[in-house]
Amino acid sequence: MAIQFHDRWDTTIPLLGGKSAQGWYYTPLETIMTAWLAAGVNAAARDAATTVIERVPTKWDGGDQFVECFEYKLYRIGAPAEMGERVGMRLRQTHRLNSAGTRRVMKCLFDGYHGSWLPGDNGEELTWWFMRQHLDLLGK
């Protein structure tokens, strides 16, 4: 499980990667999130998979900082016969390689600059909401 909070206007660690205002080079956030998603998935399955990014509604959405959260999901897309479906079925079938309960990878974006944080307790509450979903995996 992984969650990343990133302010959209950060020039110290640019969201899209590249050279920062201080002259350092950074990997784009999308590349980092995709690597977190692929960790623990065998190479053959990963190579045949597609990453899907879906908006996740939360009670912290919007506001002055326009908070938006997204989940990365990894799917294997195959022909019906490959997925154990009837051969006569023409629709392609998908199989999620990482289930939400075991391998959730999310990013939350908000308007701000390097060092900004969500107002009040929103950042801490959003983090706890994410972590609480995994307490059963941690034996809690």
Secondary structure, DSSP 4 states (H G I P E B T S, - for coil): -EEEEEETT-SSS-TT-EE-TTS-EE--HHHHHHHHHHTTS-HHHHHTEEEEEEEE--TT-BTTTTBEEEEEEEEEEE-TTTTT--TT--S-EEEESS-TTT--EEEEEES--TT---STTHHHHHHHHHHHTTTTTTT-
